[in-house]
Amino acid sequence: MACKKSELVSAINSFATARATNDSTLVNFSAALVSQLIDTLEYDPEEVIEDEVNDDAEELEPVAN
């Protein structure tokens, strides 16, 4: 089940506050919460970009050292 935007924002704010106060227990807890919420997000697939093969590279001569 996807999370609500407000839940994610709240978790990120909690993490930021924990980092600012240097509270290691709260940092660990809020980081785990942010991670759990991010795992519920659904993403569109990325477009696949095929690289073009450059035939000119075969015509180049090696450089002598």
FENNORVEN-V487011 format. One line per field, one symbol per residue. ss: DSSP state (a for helix, b for strand, c for the rest). burial: 1 if it has 9 or more other C-alpha atoms within 8 Angstrom, else 0. Layout:
ss->???
burial->???
This chain:
ss->ccccaaaaaaaaaaaaaaaaaccaaaaaaaaaaaaaaaaccccccccccccccccaaaacccccc
burial->00100011001101100110000001100110110010010000000000000000000000000
